[in-house]
Amino acid sequence: MPSTWTDSFPDNFQWSNATLVCKACALRRGGAREIERICERLRARGRRTRSVVAEWCAEAERNEKLADAAANEAATRARDHYLRAANINYAGERFVPLEKEN
């Protein structure tokens, strides 16, 4: 079954639900398209934990750099990028599996 905007990972309810929640949070300030691009890359690479962490961290760092660069020029644009970076970091945490307890 192919993915949809509301079901990004058809065979993984937890990831699809986390993605949808994060996209909903991102709608107000942007970032939903960025989240979808991350999901596309994850589907292409497979869902290995290192891939997950790398993809979410890289996108959040990209937005943090954009925010830092915009901070001196346009406070509103910087704020929007910081909010996107925060939302992307928040989203990424939902994809890292919990350590198994002994």
Helices and strands as residue ranges (DSSP letters): H 13-26, H 32-45, H 49-71, H 75-93
